[in-house]
Amino acid sequence: MTAGPAGTPDPTGAGRAGFVPGADRSRPPAPGDLALAVAGRKLLTGPAGGLPRIGDLPADLDWQPIGTLDGVPAWGAEVVDPETVTGRWRGWRGLATDLPAAQADLAGRALAVLTWRRTHRWCGACRTELADVPGETARRCPDCGLTVFVPLSVAVLVAITRPGPAGGPDELLLVRHAYGPTGLWALVAGFVEAGESLEAAAHREVGEEVGLTIERPRYVDSQPWAMSGPGTLLAGFTATVTGPDAEPVVDPRELTEARWFPVDALPAELPPAYSLSRWLIDAVAAPAR
């Protein structure tokens, strides 16, 4: 929680730089507030490529609080007929390429919140219509009390290294997935199961996908990742393989290929620069440059 000008708690995040998630409904949207208009999995950008303002869009949209960006409130709304508004509809991947990270995170949260609201209108226990919980991104059943929050799916990424030949650079394991951007060399990755720690998921995914064992994974960073679905959070690790001569054995259901590359001779087909996967790869390769 942030503090206001007088040092009192500020649950809105309005006095804080960057993107701060929030659910403040204490006032209606103002014309100068940021607008995240969503149609399916796409978001609206203005003529200059940035995020539009509330005053630029139809007044009858059902705006929901998303948070603040550099202290400016941000609101999201679903647009049933995208042709009725002026601007360019873009997927999150394109926005993450062109927008600053804070704006991309804001866009990802708008996708997650609005998708969740559309798919969680009714109580799953007694079928009563859910109501918003004041001050929270949550919905509660007025009859049975069931409270529903935005689901969060966590996935781990693991940059696995091993010592290179005598006098040579370390090597990094890169894989090609059987789904998604199949032409890229990426990292071993997978979703965390219920009851599993991040580290345990890293060990399991490495064993399942490439048949290797690793030393204790070392946490590096995390990133919201709307491209894998609304509400996805990536947690990135580095790890050293336990056997320096071990070779990967791929699970063909997940991967098409896995290879060791010298960290000073990585392939060109790597994940985009804005992705946590690329950050991990660059961090491992940095000492060799």
Secondary structure, DSSP 4 states (H G I P E B T S, - for coil): -EE-TTS-EETT-TTSSSEEE----SSPPPTTSEEEEEETTEEEE-TTSS--BGGGS-TTS--EEEEEETTEEEEEEE-S-GGGS-SEEEEHHHHHHHS-HHHHHHHHHHHHHHHHHHH-SB-TTT-PBPEEPTTSSEEE-TTT--EEE---EEEEEEEEEE--STTSPPEEEEEEESSSSTTS-B-EEEEPPTT--HHHHHHHHHHHHH---BS--EEEEEEE-GGG-TTEEEEEEEEEBS-TT------TTTEEEEEEEETTS--S----TTSHHHHHHHHHHGGG-
